[in-house]
Amino acid sequence: MSDSDSSSGVPPVAVSHTSTLVNKTGSWKYVRPQYRDRVAPCNQGCPVGIDIEGYMNLLRQERVPEAVDLLLRENPMPAVSGRVCAHPCESACNRAQLDQAVSIRSVERRLGDLALEAPLPLPAPRTRKESIALVGSGPSSLACATHLVRMGYGATIFEADAELGGVLRFGIPDYRLPRDVLGREIARILALGVEMRCGARVGSDDVPWSALEDYDAVFLGFGVGRSRRLGIPGEEAEGVITGLDLLRQVNSGRRPNLGRRVVVLGGGNSAMDCARTALRLGSEPVVLYRRTRAEMPAIEEEVTEVWREGIAMHFLAAPTAVRVQNGRLAGLECVRMRLADADASGRARPLPIPDSTFFLPADSVIAALGEAPDFEELPESFAMQDGKLAVDAYGTTSRPRVFAGGDAVNQPHSVAHALGSGKRAALGIDLCLRRAAGEIVSHADMLGLRYGPAGNVSITRWRKDDPVQRSGAVNEVVPIDDLNLDYFPRVPRQADSQLPPHLGRRNFAEVNGGLGQAATLQEARRCFNCGVCNQCEVCLIFCPDVAITRRINGSGFVIDYDYCKGCGLCSAECPRGAMTMTREGS
């Protein structure tokens, strides 16, 4: 630099006459960034075990058929679960801490309906000689059978009723789950090669338990068939029926005359279904529950629908006797309750208030206090746990080659949990039969197969045929604190279309219309894609050394560690927590 230049006040500046490629700043670093796909909390929160983030990302790219395929890999009945699931995945959604959770169930329902519009699949190739018998045709058996035939096994479902579906067909009203939707879901399962025998009650003279000895494994998927009793005087009176009986009658096409005044006892989902069913039969139902709204086990939206349709609820009251006059049901003698310390269920314990008896007139009483499976017809004793069949993580019972799931085991009574248990049992059966055939099969790492430490298993991980490319995948759930929320504007949640109450209460037409195609894609774009690189290019833009470039095939990015100096800008700016800084050489 000349003297005249220095006199201008400009300080001396080092100038390179060569390309910046000469200066390999990568030698400066002691930490390096890595792409690392983690598990979205919704995936862990799904009882079925679905790659929710994966299909949301495919929808974001408008790759709808691939999104449908990814969903069907883990859940054979998305049009059903998309209507009746209690969606715990949405409670786990990180987006709920910004504005509102993604409407995951509604998106799943739309994808399920699209799957029903497609032609029936071809039968899955039979690659195994073994066959499995499944007792009962509820969601756990249907899921188990589907995954088994996809793995090459033969599967035969034995159902005592004339049609398949179990609780899906006889326990959920049409206004929540239309019969044609269920029928088409089951038709797709049968098209895969699942065989069925309806009107075949296992344990009867027609199908003795010994007949199942011809099969290589047995899955017990029978549901709840016994209602809990009221335990009060007069409960055997005509006009007192169980919730199961009412729903079975109505779902079989009958329309019983309940009279004008109907009292529904209970606070669970079945009680809500019975109340709304009674309303559609022309009655004026009232729900009687011994605790408060806060303690009701029914999911929030089911209770909301009961309120929305104008059904009354009477809290902190319990029946003490059924009163009959002139040979006919007159009503219920009841007592008011107060709440005390929590009982074994963890909820406040209801206690009767002295001298608070009152009378509630009724033409019919529907007892929807809960249900339990009937184990009396099982041929031999099984190990039990809390009144249910004791099983391990794979659904294995105490009997060799006998597995169980659904409501027969100790888990929440929900369609999603039943579907998930059927999947785990299919995995367990596959593992058991392969070992019995002399194949060298390492013990299944249940933790590694789960979505996160507490999620359900992935059958795709078990089969090792994941169609989604992963970058440095680790099986840990990404928390909200690892996301960069500055990149996510607040966007309203898409609302399902609803049949107006004055129309819905008149018939059994489906009340929830779900989301349309455009709204489904918009809702999928609200997904954060937590913990997974969705190629947003933020890392590429912020890298000061231009050390990050897109792969030639467009599938993600590559880091040139010769020039990455480990500044950590890419990791800090990543919106989804899909990058991590790792000590050099580790």
C-alpha positions as CSV (number, residue, x, y, z in Angstrom):
1,M,0.0,0.0,0.0
2,S,1.4,3.4,-0.9
3,D,2.0,6.4,1.4
4,S,-0.8,8.3,-0.3
5,D,-3.2,5.4,0.4
6,S,-2.3,5.4,4.1
7,S,-2.8,9.2,4.3
8,S,-6.4,8.8,3.2
9,G,-7.2,7.2,6.6
10,V,-8.0,3.7,5.2
11,P,-6.3,1.1,7.4
12,P,-4.1,-1.5,5.8
13,V,-6.1,-4.5,4.7
14,A,-4.7,-7.9,3.7
15,V,-5.7,-8.9,0.2
16,S,-5.5,-12.4,-1.2
17,H,-4.8,-12.9,-4.9
18,T,-6.0,-16.5,-4.8
19,S,-9.4,-18.2,-4.4
20,T,-11.0,-18.7,-1.0
21,L,-10.7,-22.4,-1.8
22,V,-7.1,-22.1,-0.7
23,N,-8.1,-21.2,2.8
24,K,-9.4,-24.4,4.2
25,T,-11.1,-23.1,7.3
26,G,-12.2,-26.6,8.3
27,S,-8.9,-27.0,10.0
28,W,-10.0,-24.4,12.6
29,K,-12.9,-26.4,14.0
30,Y,-13.2,-28.6,17.1
31,V,-17.0,-29.3,16.6
32,R,-18.8,-30.2,13.4
33,P,-22.5,-30.0,12.3
34,Q,-24.3,-33.1,11.3
35,Y,-27.7,-33.8,9.9
36,R,-29.7,-35.9,12.3
37,D,-33.3,-36.9,11.8
38,R,-35.0,-37.4,15.1
39,V,-38.6,-38.5,16.0
40,A,-41.5,-36.0,16.0
41,P,-43.5,-36.1,19.3
42,C,-46.7,-36.9,17.4
43,N,-45.1,-40.1,16.1
44,Q,-44.3,-41.2,19.7
45,G,-47.8,-40.1,20.9
46,C,-49.6,-42.3,18.3
47,P,-50.9,-45.6,19.8
48,V,-51.1,-47.1,16.3
49,G,-47.4,-46.3,15.6
50,I,-47.6,-44.2,12.5
51,D,-44.9,-42.0,10.8
52,I,-47.1,-39.0,11.0
53,E,-44.4,-36.5,10.3
54,G,-43.3,-38.5,7.3
55,Y,-46.7,-38.4,5.6
56,M,-47.2,-34.8,6.5
57,N,-43.9,-34.0,4.8
58,L,-44.9,-35.9,1.7
59,L,-48.2,-34.0,1.6
60,R,-46.3,-30.7,1.9
61,Q,-44.6,-31.7,-1.3
62,E,-48.1,-32.7,-2.7
63,R,-46.9,-36.3,-3.1
64,V,-50.3,-37.6,-2.0
65,P,-50.1,-41.2,-3.2
66,E,-46.8,-41.7,-1.4
67,A,-48.3,-40.2,1.7
68,V,-51.2,-42.6,1.5
69,D,-48.8,-45.6,1.1
70,L,-46.7,-44.5,4.1
71,L,-49.8,-44.3,6.3
72,L,-51.2,-47.7,5.1
73,R,-47.9,-49.4,5.9
74,E,-48.5,-48.9,9.7
75,N,-52.3,-48.4,9.9
76,P,-54.5,-50.7,7.8
77,M,-57.7,-48.7,8.7
78,P,-57.0,-45.0,8.5
79,A,-60.5,-44.1,7.3
80,V,-61.8,-45.6,10.5
81,S,-59.2,-44.3,13.0
82,G,-59.4,-40.9,11.2
83,R,-63.0,-40.8,12.4
84,V,-63.0,-42.3,15.9
85,C,-59.5,-42.0,17.3
86,A,-59.1,-39.8,20.4
87,H,-56.0,-38.4,18.7
88,P,-53.5,-38.3,21.6
89,C,-50.9,-37.5,18.8
90,E,-52.4,-34.0,18.7
91,S,-51.9,-33.6,22.5
92,A,-48.2,-34.3,21.8
93,C,-47.9,-31.9,18.8
94,N,-45.3,-29.2,19.3
95,R,-47.3,-26.8,17.3
96,A,-49.8,-26.6,20.1
97,Q,-47.3,-24.5,22.0
98,L,-47.2,-21.9,19.2
99,D,-50.9,-21.7,18.2
100,Q,-52.9,-24.9,17.7
101,A,-52.0,-28.5,17.2
102,V,-52.0,-29.8,13.7
103,S,-55.3,-31.5,12.9
104,I,-53.6,-34.8,12.5
105,R,-56.7,-37.0,12.8
106,S,-58.5,-35.1,10.1
107,V,-55.5,-35.3,7.7
108,E,-55.4,-39.1,8.4
109,R,-59.1,-39.4,7.7
110,R,-58.7,-37.6,4.3
111,L,-55.8,-39.9,3.3
112,G,-57.9,-42.9,4.5
113,D,-60.8,-41.9,2.3
114,L,-58.4,-41.4,-0.7
115,A,-57.2,-45.0,-0.1
116,L,-60.8,-46.2,-0.2
117,E,-61.2,-44.5,-3.6
118,A,-58.3,-46.5,-5.1
119,P,-58.8,-50.0,-6.6
120,L,-58.6,-52.9,-4.2
121,P,-55.0,-54.2,-3.8
122,L,-53.8,-57.5,-5.2
123,P,-53.3,-60.3,-2.7
124,A,-50.0,-60.2,-0.9
125,P,-47.5,-62.9,-2.0
126,R,-47.6,-66.0,0.2
127,T,-44.0,-66.6,1.1
128,R,-44.4,-68.5,4.4
129,K,-46.0,-71.9,4.9
130,E,-47.3,-71.1,8.4
131,S,-50.9,-70.0,9.0
132,I,-52.3,-68.1,12.0
133,A,-55.9,-68.2,13.4
134,L,-57.3,-65.0,14.8
135,V,-60.3,-65.1,17.2
136,G,-62.6,-62.1,16.9
137,S,-62.7,-59.5,14.1
138,G,-62.3,-56.2,16.0
139,P,-59.5,-53.7,15.1
140,S,-56.7,-55.6,16.8
141,S,-57.4,-58.8,14.8
142,L,-57.9,-56.9,11.6
143,A,-54.6,-55.1,12.1
144,C,-52.7,-58.3,13.1
145,A,-54.0,-60.2,10.1
146,T,-53.1,-57.4,7.7
147,H,-49.5,-57.2,8.9
148,L,-49.2,-61.0,8.9
149,V,-50.3,-61.5,5.3
150,R,-48.1,-58.7,4.2
151,M,-45.2,-60.6,5.8
152,G,-46.2,-63.7,3.7
153,Y,-48.2,-65.7,6.2
154,G,-51.7,-67.2,5.9
155,A,-54.3,-65.6,8.3
156,T,-57.8,-66.7,9.0
157,I,-60.3,-64.7,11.2
158,F,-63.0,-66.5,13.2
159,E,-65.9,-64.3,14.0
160,A,-69.0,-65.3,15.9
161,D,-71.2,-62.7,14.3
162,A,-72.4,-62.7,10.7
163,E,-70.2,-59.8,9.7
164,L,-66.6,-58.7,10.5
165,G,-65.8,-55.6,12.5
166,G,-66.5,-56.4,16.1
167,V,-66.9,-53.2,18.2
168,L,-66.3,-51.1,15.0
169,R,-69.5,-52.5,13.5
170,F,-71.7,-53.0,16.6
171,G,-70.4,-50.5,19.1
172,I,-69.9,-47.2,17.2
173,P,-73.0,-45.4,15.7
174,D,-73.3,-44.6,12.1
175,Y,-73.2,-40.8,12.7
176,R,-69.5,-41.3,13.8
177,L,-68.5,-44.3,11.6
178,P,-70.7,-45.0,8.5
179,R,-71.2,-48.7,7.7
180,D,-70.0,-48.3,4.1
181,V,-66.7,-46.8,5.3
182,L,-66.0,-49.7,7.6
183,G,-67.1,-52.2,4.9
184,R,-64.7,-50.8,2.4
185,E,-61.8,-50.8,4.9
186,I,-62.5,-54.5,5.6
187,A,-62.8,-55.3,1.9
188,R,-59.3,-53.9,1.3
189,I,-58.0,-56.1,4.1
190,L,-59.7,-59.2,2.7
191,A,-58.3,-58.4,-0.7
192,L,-54.8,-58.7,0.6
193,G,-55.5,-62.4,1.3
194,V,-56.9,-62.5,4.8
195,E,-59.5,-65.3,5.0
196,M,-62.6,-65.1,7.2
197,R,-65.1,-67.4,8.8
198,C,-68.2,-65.5,10.0
199,G,-70.8,-67.2,12.2
200,A,-68.0,-69.3,13.6
201,R,-67.9,-69.0,17.4
202,V,-64.7,-70.5,18.7
203,G,-65.5,-72.7,21.7
204,S,-68.8,-73.9,20.2
205,D,-69.5,-77.3,18.8
206,D,-69.0,-76.0,15.3
207,V,-65.5,-74.6,16.1
208,P,-64.0,-76.2,19.2
209,W,-60.8,-74.7,20.6
210,S,-59.1,-77.9,19.6
211,A,-59.7,-76.9,15.9
212,L,-57.1,-74.1,16.3
213,E,-54.4,-76.6,17.1
214,D,-54.0,-77.0,13.3
215,Y,-52.6,-73.5,13.1
216,D,-49.1,-72.5,13.8
217,A,-50.1,-69.6,16.1
218,V,-53.3,-68.1,17.5
219,F,-54.2,-64.5,18.2
220,L,-56.9,-63.7,20.7
221,G,-58.6,-60.4,19.6
222,F,-62.1,-60.8,21.0
223,G,-63.4,-57.5,22.5
224,V,-65.6,-56.5,25.3
225,G,-68.8,-58.5,25.5
226,R,-69.9,-58.1,29.1
227,S,-71.4,-54.9,30.5
228,R,-70.8,-53.9,34.1
229,R,-73.9,-54.2,36.4
230,L,-75.4,-51.3,38.2
231,G,-75.4,-53.2,41.5
232,I,-78.6,-51.6,42.7
233,P,-82.1,-53.0,43.5
234,G,-84.4,-53.3,40.6
235,E,-81.8,-53.3,37.8
236,E,-83.4,-56.4,36.2
237,A,-86.6,-54.4,35.5
238,E,-87.9,-54.2,31.9
239,G,-86.7,-50.9,30.4
240,V,-83.2,-51.1,31.9
241,I,-80.8,-52.0,29.2
242,T,-77.0,-51.9,28.8
243,G,-75.3,-49.5,26.5
244,L,-73.8,-52.4,24.5
245,D,-77.3,-53.8,23.9
246,L,-78.6,-50.5,22.7
247,L,-75.8,-49.8,20.3
248,R,-75.8,-53.4,18.9
249,Q,-79.6,-53.2,18.3
250,V,-79.3,-49.8,16.5
251,N,-76.2,-50.8,14.5
252,S,-78.0,-53.9,13.4
253,G,-80.7,-51.8,11.8
254,R,-83.3,-51.9,14.6
255,R,-84.9,-48.8,16.1
256,P,-86.1,-49.6,19.6
257,N,-88.8,-47.5,21.2
258,L,-87.1,-46.1,24.3
259,G,-90.0,-43.7,25.3
260,R,-89.7,-40.0,25.8
261,R,-87.6,-39.8,29.0
262,V,-84.3,-41.7,28.9
263,V,-81.6,-41.7,31.5
264,V,-78.1,-42.6,30.5
265,L,-75.8,-43.7,33.3
266,G,-72.1,-43.2,32.8
267,G,-69.5,-40.7,31.7
268,G,-67.4,-42.5,29.1
269,N,-67.5,-42.5,25.3
270,S,-70.1,-45.3,25.3
271,A,-72.4,-43.2,27.4
272,M,-72.0,-40.2,25.0
273,D,-72.8,-42.5,22.1
274,C,-75.9,-43.9,23.9
275,A,-77.2,-40.4,24.7
276,R,-76.8,-39.2,21.1
277,T,-78.3,-42.4,19.8
278,A,-81.4,-42.1,22.1
279,L,-81.8,-38.5,20.8
280,R,-81.9,-39.8,17.2
281,L,-84.5,-42.4,18.2
282,G,-86.8,-39.6,19.3
283,S,-86.2,-39.5,23.0
284,E,-85.2,-36.8,25.4
285,P,-82.1,-38.2,27.1
286,V,-80.3,-36.9,30.2
287,V,-76.8,-38.1,31.2
288,L,-76.4,-38.9,34.9
289,Y,-72.8,-39.0,36.1
290,R,-71.5,-39.3,39.7
291,R,-68.5,-37.1,39.3
292,T,-68.1,-33.7,37.6
293,R,-67.3,-32.8,34.0
294,A,-63.6,-32.7,34.8
295,E,-63.5,-36.4,35.8
296,M,-65.4,-37.7,32.8
297,P,-63.4,-40.3,30.9
298,A,-65.1,-39.4,27.6
299,I,-62.9,-37.5,25.2
300,E,-63.5,-33.8,25.0
301,E,-65.0,-33.6,21.6
302,E,-67.6,-36.3,22.3
303,V,-68.8,-34.4,25.4
304,T,-68.8,-31.2,23.3
305,E,-71.0,-32.9,20.7
306,V,-73.5,-34.0,23.4
307,W,-73.8,-30.4,24.6
308,R,-74.0,-29.1,21.0
309,E,-76.9,-31.3,20.3
310,G,-78.8,-30.1,23.4
311,I,-78.5,-33.1,25.6
312,A,-78.7,-32.4,29.3
313,M,-76.2,-33.7,31.8
314,H,-76.7,-34.1,35.5
315,F,-73.4,-34.2,37.5
316,L,-72.6,-35.3,41.0
317,A,-75.5,-37.8,41.2
318,A,-75.8,-41.5,41.3
319,P,-78.7,-44.1,41.2
320,T,-79.5,-46.0,44.3
321,A,-82.5,-48.1,43.1
322,V,-84.7,-48.6,40.1
323,R,-88.4,-47.8,40.8
324,V,-91.2,-49.8,39.2
325,Q,-94.9,-48.9,39.4
326,N,-97.7,-51.0,38.1
327,G,-95.2,-53.4,36.5
328,R,-93.6,-50.6,34.5
329,L,-90.4,-48.7,34.9
330,A,-91.0,-45.4,36.6
331,G,-87.5,-44.0,37.1
332,L,-84.5,-43.9,39.3
333,E,-84.1,-43.1,42.9
334,C,-80.8,-41.1,43.1
335,V,-78.6,-39.4,45.6
336,R,-76.4,-36.4,45.2
337,M,-72.7,-36.8,45.6
338,R,-69.6,-34.9,46.7
339,L,-66.0,-35.5,45.7
340,A,-63.4,-36.7,48.2
341,D,-59.7,-37.7,47.8
342,A,-58.7,-39.6,44.7
343,D,-59.5,-43.3,44.4
344,A,-57.6,-46.1,42.6
345,S,-58.4,-44.6,39.2
346,G,-56.6,-41.4,40.2
347,R,-59.9,-39.4,40.0
348,A,-61.7,-37.8,42.9
349,R,-63.8,-40.3,44.8
350,P,-67.5,-39.7,44.8
351,L,-69.3,-40.0,48.2
352,P,-73.1,-39.8,48.8
353,I,-74.4,-36.7,50.6
354,P,-76.7,-37.7,53.5
355,D,-80.4,-36.9,53.1
356,S,-80.0,-35.8,49.4
357,T,-82.2,-38.4,47.8
358,F,-84.2,-37.4,44.8
359,F,-86.3,-39.1,42.1
360,L,-85.6,-39.0,38.3
361,P,-88.5,-40.2,36.1
362,A,-87.6,-42.4,33.2
363,D,-89.2,-44.5,30.5
364,S,-85.9,-46.2,29.8
365,V,-82.5,-46.5,31.6
366,I,-79.3,-47.1,29.7
367,A,-76.5,-48.4,31.8
368,A,-73.2,-47.5,30.1
369,L,-70.8,-47.9,33.0
370,G,-68.1,-49.7,31.1
371,E,-67.5,-53.1,29.6
372,A,-65.2,-56.0,30.1
373,P,-64.1,-59.0,28.0
374,D,-65.6,-62.5,28.8
375,F,-62.9,-65.0,29.5
376,E,-65.2,-67.8,30.7
377,E,-65.0,-69.7,27.4
378,L,-61.2,-69.9,27.2
379,P,-60.3,-73.6,27.3
380,E,-57.5,-73.4,29.8
381,S,-56.2,-70.9,32.4
382,F,-54.1,-68.1,31.2
383,A,-51.9,-65.8,33.3
384,M,-54.0,-62.7,34.1
385,Q,-53.1,-59.1,35.0
386,D,-55.7,-56.8,36.5
387,G,-58.5,-58.9,35.1
388,K,-57.0,-59.1,31.6
389,L,-54.8,-61.5,29.7
390,A,-51.1,-60.9,30.8
391,V,-48.9,-60.3,27.7
392,D,-45.4,-59.1,27.1
393,A,-44.4,-56.3,24.7
394,Y,-45.1,-58.6,21.7
395,G,-48.5,-59.7,22.9
396,T,-47.3,-63.1,23.9
397,T,-49.5,-64.8,26.5
398,S,-48.5,-67.5,29.0
399,R,-49.5,-70.1,26.5
400,P,-47.0,-71.2,23.8
401,R,-47.7,-69.6,20.4
402,V,-50.8,-67.8,21.7
403,F,-50.9,-64.1,21.4
404,A,-53.5,-61.5,22.4
405,G,-54.4,-57.8,21.9
406,G,-57.1,-55.3,21.9
407,D,-59.6,-55.1,24.8
408,A,-58.5,-58.6,26.0
409,V,-55.2,-57.2,27.4
410,N,-54.4,-54.5,29.9
411,Q,-54.4,-51.3,27.8
412,P,-56.8,-48.4,27.2
413,H,-60.0,-49.4,25.4
414,S,-59.6,-47.4,22.2
415,V,-59.5,-48.3,18.5
416,A,-56.0,-46.8,18.1
417,H,-54.6,-48.9,21.0
418,A,-56.3,-52.0,19.5
419,L,-54.7,-51.4,16.1
420,G,-51.3,-50.9,17.7
421,S,-51.5,-54.0,19.8
422,G,-52.4,-56.1,16.7
423,K,-49.3,-54.8,15.0
424,R,-47.1,-55.7,18.0
425,A,-48.6,-59.2,18.1
426,A,-47.9,-59.6,14.3
427,L,-44.3,-58.7,14.9
428,G,-44.2,-61.2,17.8
429,I,-45.7,-64.0,15.8
430,D,-43.3,-63.4,13.0
431,L,-40.4,-63.5,15.4
432,C,-41.7,-66.7,17.1
433,L,-42.4,-68.6,13.9
434,R,-39.1,-67.7,12.3
435,R,-37.3,-69.0,15.3
436,A,-39.4,-72.2,15.3
437,A,-38.5,-72.7,11.7
438,G,-34.8,-72.7,12.6
439,E,-34.0,-69.3,11.1
440,I,-31.3,-67.2,12.7
441,V,-33.2,-64.2,13.9
442,S,-31.7,-61.8,16.4
443,H,-33.9,-60.7,19.3
444,A,-36.0,-57.8,18.1
445,D,-34.9,-54.5,19.7
446,M,-38.2,-53.3,20.9
447,L,-36.8,-49.9,21.9
448,G,-35.2,-49.5,18.5
449,L,-38.5,-50.4,16.7
450,R,-40.5,-47.9,18.6
451,Y,-41.1,-44.3,17.6
452,G,-39.1,-42.8,20.5
453,P,-38.7,-44.4,23.9
454,A,-42.5,-44.5,24.6
455,G,-44.1,-44.9,21.2
456,N,-45.5,-47.9,19.5
457,V,-43.5,-50.1,17.1
458,S,-43.0,-49.5,13.4
459,I,-43.6,-52.6,11.2
460,T,-41.6,-50.7,8.5
461,R,-38.6,-50.6,10.8
462,W,-39.0,-54.3,11.5
463,R,-39.2,-55.2,7.8
464,K,-36.4,-52.7,7.0
465,D,-38.2,-51.3,3.9
466,D,-38.7,-47.7,4.9
467,P,-39.4,-45.7,1.7
468,V,-38.3,-42.4,3.4
469,Q,-34.7,-41.5,3.2
470,R,-33.3,-40.7,6.7
471,S,-30.2,-38.6,7.5
472,G,-28.3,-39.9,10.5
473,A,-31.5,-41.1,12.1
474,V,-31.6,-41.4,15.9
475,N,-34.5,-42.6,17.9
476,E,-35.0,-39.7,20.2
477,V,-37.9,-37.3,20.4
478,V,-37.3,-33.6,19.6
479,P,-38.6,-31.2,22.2
480,I,-40.1,-27.8,21.5
481,D,-37.0,-26.1,22.9
482,D,-34.9,-27.5,20.0
483,L,-37.1,-25.8,17.4
484,N,-36.5,-22.3,16.0
485,L,-40.0,-21.0,16.2
486,D,-39.0,-17.6,14.6
487,Y,-39.4,-19.3,11.2
488,F,-43.0,-20.4,11.8
489,P,-45.8,-17.8,11.4
490,R,-49.1,-18.3,13.3
491,V,-51.5,-20.0,11.0
492,P,-55.1,-20.9,11.9
493,R,-56.0,-24.6,12.2
494,Q,-58.3,-25.9,9.5
495,A,-61.7,-26.8,10.9
496,D,-63.7,-29.9,9.9
497,S,-67.0,-29.3,8.3
498,Q,-70.0,-30.2,10.6
499,L,-73.6,-31.1,10.0
500,P,-75.7,-28.5,11.8
501,P,-77.2,-29.8,15.1
502,H,-80.8,-29.4,14.0
503,L,-80.1,-31.7,11.1
504,G,-77.7,-34.2,12.8
505,R,-80.1,-35.0,15.7
506,R,-82.8,-36.1,13.3
507,N,-81.0,-39.1,11.8
508,F,-77.9,-41.2,11.8
509,A,-76.1,-39.3,9.0
510,E,-72.4,-38.7,9.6
511,V,-72.0,-35.5,11.6
512,N,-68.3,-34.7,11.0
513,G,-67.6,-34.1,7.3
514,G,-63.8,-33.9,7.7
515,L,-61.5,-31.8,5.6
516,G,-61.5,-31.3,1.8
517,Q,-58.4,-31.8,-0.3
518,A,-57.2,-28.2,-0.3
519,A,-57.7,-27.8,3.5
520,T,-55.9,-31.1,4.1
521,L,-52.8,-29.9,2.2
522,Q,-52.9,-26.6,4.0
523,E,-53.1,-28.3,7.3
524,A,-50.2,-30.6,6.4
525,R,-48.1,-27.4,5.7
526,R,-48.7,-26.3,9.2
527,C,-46.7,-29.3,10.4
528,F,-43.3,-28.3,11.8
529,N,-41.7,-31.6,10.6
530,C,-40.1,-31.7,14.0
531,G,-36.6,-33.1,14.1
532,V,-36.5,-34.0,10.4
533,C,-34.7,-32.1,7.5
534,N,-37.3,-31.1,5.0
535,Q,-34.8,-29.3,2.8
536,C,-35.9,-25.8,3.7
537,E,-32.4,-24.5,2.8
538,V,-31.9,-22.3,5.9
539,C,-28.6,-24.1,6.6
540,L,-27.4,-23.5,3.1
541,I,-28.3,-19.8,3.2
542,F,-26.7,-19.1,6.6
543,C,-23.4,-21.0,6.1
544,P,-20.7,-18.2,6.0
545,D,-18.1,-20.6,4.4
546,V,-20.4,-21.8,1.6
547,A,-19.6,-25.3,2.9
548,I,-23.1,-26.6,2.5
549,T,-24.4,-27.6,-0.9
550,R,-27.3,-29.5,-2.3
551,R,-26.7,-33.0,-3.5
552,I,-26.7,-33.5,-7.3
553,N,-29.8,-35.7,-7.1
554,G,-31.6,-33.1,-5.0
555,S,-32.0,-35.4,-2.0
556,G,-30.7,-33.3,0.9
557,F,-27.5,-31.5,1.5
558,V,-23.8,-32.3,2.0
559,I,-21.3,-30.5,4.2
560,D,-17.7,-30.0,3.0
561,Y,-15.8,-30.3,6.3
562,D,-12.6,-29.0,4.6
563,Y,-14.2,-25.6,4.7
564,C,-16.7,-25.8,7.6
565,K,-15.1,-24.1,10.5
566,G,-17.7,-25.3,13.0
567,C,-19.3,-22.0,13.8
568,G,-22.7,-23.6,14.5
569,L,-24.8,-21.1,12.6
570,C,-26.5,-23.8,10.6
571,S,-27.5,-25.8,13.7
572,A,-28.6,-22.7,15.6
573,E,-30.8,-21.5,12.7
574,C,-32.3,-24.9,11.8
575,P,-36.1,-24.5,12.3
576,R,-36.7,-28.1,13.0
577,G,-33.8,-29.3,15.3
578,A,-32.6,-31.6,12.5
579,M,-28.9,-30.6,12.9
580,T,-26.6,-31.2,15.8
581,M,-23.0,-30.0,16.7
582,T,-20.7,-33.0,17.5
583,R,-17.2,-32.8,18.9
584,E,-14.6,-33.3,16.2
585,G,-13.4,-36.9,16.0
586,S,-16.2,-38.3,18.1
